[in-house]
Amino acid sequence: MDIRIGNGYDVHALAEGLPMWLGGVRIPSETGFVAHSDGDVAIHALCDALLGCLALGDIGHLFPDTSDEWKGVDSKLLLEKVVALIHGRGFAVGNVDITIALQKPKLAPHIAAMRSVLAPILGVSEDRVSVKATTTERLGFVGRCEGCEVWATALIVVE
């Protein structure tokens, strides 16, 4: 069986008055992500992990933040396009694992919703989509509520 593994990482700054999208879910918050797209840092890291599985670069290369075409785009659309690339090369998603580092708001109440949004886009059952959240115990830029960072790992298999 041909399997491939990829890792992704992304970070976005936080600012007041912007929407916060994580894992395709709107999170109630006074702050949101500074970004060219909707700023869904979890989906961005996941896209990079999937692209990494086949050495296809990163989302900045495929969907440049200098292009008006992608300004304000819903990151779920970017993920759909990345999954289509994976399928176009004869692979399917096996499973994904996402870790979100954000001091506040607390994400535990939203994790199930993230999994249910991401699973159908990825073409897998929810038990193949892991989403975890952590704080940095008030350390670093995440702990100072200046931004969010996300790590993602993806496994793909031949269809």
N, C-alpha and C positions, 0 to 999 in steps of 0.2 A: 504494500500500500504506500502510495506517495503522500506524505504529509509535509506541511510547511508551517513554521512558527514565525510570527512577527511581533515586534514590540513597538509601541507608540508612546509618545510623551507630548503633552502640550500644556501651556500655561497662558492665562489671560489675567490682565489687571481688572480690578473691581472699581466701579465708580457709582456714585449715587444717581438714582433716577433712571437707570437702565434696566431692561428686563434680564432676568437670570434664567437661562435655559441650560439644563443639564440632562443628558441622556434622553433628549427629546421631550422633556417635561418642563413646563413653566413652574419655577420654584418661587413662592411668595418671599420677597426680600426687598429691603430698601436699596440694595445695591445690585448691580448686574455687571456683565462683562463688556469691557471695551474691546471692540472687534469690528472687522470689515463685514463679516457675516452676522448671524445671530449670536455668535460667540459661544456656542455649545462646546465647551472645552472637552467634555467627555466624548462626544461624537468625533471631534477632531482627533483626539488621541487614538480612538478606535479605528478611524479611517487610516491613520498612519500605520497602525499595527497590521491591518489587513493588507495595505499596500506593501509593507515590508515583507510579508510572506512570499511575495513573488518579485521582490526587488523592483517595484514599480515607482519608486520615489516617495514623495509625500504629498499631502493635500495642497501645500503651498505651490508646488510645481503644477499640479493638475488644475487647481482652482485659485489662481493668484489673487492676492488682496489688492493688486493694482488694476484689476478688471472690474468695470461697472457691472458686468454680467453677474458677478457673485456678491455684489453689495447687498447686505441685508438678507441674504439667502437663508432659508431654513436648512440647517445642517442635516436634517433627515434626508433631504434631497441629495446632498453630497454623499451621504452614506449609501443611498440607493444606487448612485452612479458607481461607487467603489465596489459594491457587491456585484453589480452587473459586470464590471471588469473581471472580477474573480471568476464568475460563472463563465464569462467569455473565454477564459483560459482553461476551462474544464475542471474547475475546482468548486467546492462548496464550503461554507463555514462549518467547522466542527464545533468549536466553542470559543467563547471570549471571556476575558476576565478584566474588569475595570476597577481601579482604585482611585477615588477622588479625595484629595486633600483640600479641605475648606474649613475654616474656623467656625463660620456661621453663615447662614442658618444651619440648623441640624438637618441632615438629609435622610435619616432613617425612615421618616414617614413617607418618603418619595421613592424609595428604592424599588419597591414592587411595581410602581407605575413605570419607572424607567425600564425595567426588565420587560414589561408587557408591551412597551412601545418599540423597543429595540429588536425583540425576538422575531416578529414577522418581517421586518426589514431585512434582517440577516437570513431569514428562511430557516430558522431553528426553533425548537421549543424553548420555553422560558428557563428550563432547567439547564440549558446550555449557555445562559447569559448570567454571569456573575457581576454584581455591582456592589462595591464596598465603599464606605466612607469613613474618613478619619479626620481628626484635627491634627495640628502640629503642636498641641499643648502651648499655644500662644508664642511659639518660636518662629523666627524668620518672617518672610513677607506674607506667608499664609496666616501665620499666627497673629500678625498685625492687621489682618483683614484687608490687605492690599491686593490680594490676588488668590487664584486657585490653580492648583496643578493636578494633572491627571496622568496616570500610567495605565496603559492597556496592553494586553497580550491576546493574540489571536492564533488559533490553530485552524488551518484549512486542510481539506482532504480532496482527493480526486473524486469527481462525481461518478 
